[in-house]
Amino acid sequence: MNEDVPANPSILVQTKSGDYRIFADARLIGPDVLVCIWGGERPHIGAVAAAQPRPSLADPSVTSATASVLTYPGHKEDEVVKFASQELAGALDTNVVVTAGIHWDDLSPDAIAIIRQRCVEITDLLKSALTKRSHR
């Protein structure tokens, strides 16, 4: 490895329960975080969000975040990337970019609800892992 390039190990997490497993990979880029979330039969990049921490509008003593989202036409990962980027940016008090692409064919409404819950789980797993990493 070139000594001029700092090591930048990734943090890989995955949901552990049942069907519809979701994966995420996070990299620290200086103080900032880059996250990829994927799952399903055809993982891809469907949406991207960039979030920046800011004082909460309801309580300025609490850190919140604002996100900007780009979604490819026909994709529905905008909710995933916005939620994950804002949660992580607020919790870590740093800029966060999240990409996501999750696809299974012919999903029922119940399956979609499970996948949404898995995306909350993966965000919590990332938050925990990244908080531990930043306190080293």
N, C-alpha and C positions, 0 to 999 in steps of 0.2 A: 504494500500500500504506500502511496506517495505520502511522505510526512507532511507536505503542505496542505493536504486535504484532511480535515478532521473526520474522525469516525462518526458515523451517523446511523447507529443501529435502529432498526425498526421495532415496533411493538406490535405483535400480532395477537389478536384476540378473536374468539368465536363464541357464539351462543352454544350452550351445552344441551339444551333440552329439545327432545323430540324432532318433529318434522320442521322443515323450513329453516335450516341452519343459516345463520348470517355470519360473515367474516369481516374483519376490519384490520387494516394495517395503518399505523401512525408513525410519522417521522418528525423528529424535532429538527427544525431549521432555524438555528440560532434560538431566539426565544419563542418563535412561532411554531405552529403545528400544522402538518399536512396529513389528511386522513383519506383513505380509500375504503369504502364499504361496498361489499358485493355479496351475492348469493344467487342460488337458483341454477336453472339449466343453461342459461346463457348470460353470464355476468357481462357487464359493459359499463360505459359511463353514460348515464342518462341525465344527470344534473350535477351542478357544482354550486356551492355556496361559499362565500367569504364573509366571515363574521369578525367584528371588532368589539372589544369590551368597552363598556361605558357605565356610568352610574345609572342605577335603576331609576325610572321615572317616578315610580311609586315611593321609593325609599333610597335617596342618594347615597346612603351608607352601604348599600348592597350593590355589588357589581353584576350587571346584566350585559347584554350584547345586542347588536343590530347586525343583520345579515342581508347581503345582496345575493340573489339566486339567478342562475342561468339554467334553463331546462331545454333539452333537445325536444323538438316537436314529437308528440306521441308518447313521451315518457312521463312517469308519475313520481319520480324520486324527489321532486322538489320539496315535499313535506319532510322527507328523511334528512336531506342535507341541511335544510333550514334549522330543523330541530337540533340535530347533532352539532352543527357549527355554533349555534347560539349557546347551547348547554356547555360545550367545551370552552368557548371563549370566555363566558361568564365565570365558570369555575376556575379556570387557569389564569385569567386576567391577561390574555395574550391573543394575538390574531390567529385565526384558525380558518383553513380552507378544507372543505369536505367534498369529495366526489362520491357518487353512489350509482350503482346499476344492479338491480335485483330483478330477476325474471323467472317465473314459472308459468307454464301454459295453463289456461283454463282454470283459473283460481275461483273458488266460491267466495262469497262474502265472509264466511267464517275463516277461510284460509287467509284472506287479506287482513282480517283482524289479528290473526296470530302473527303474521309477518310484521305488522305495525308494532306489536308488543315486542317482537324480537329486535326491532330497530331501537326501541327504548332500552332493552337489555344491553345491546351492543354499545350504545352510548354510555350507559352506566359503567360497563366494563372498561371502556376507553378512559373515562373520567378517572376511575380508580387507578388504572395502570399509569396514566400520565401524571396524576398527582404524586404517586409514589416516585416516579422517575424525576420529577422536578424538585423533590425534596432531598435528593441525594447530594 
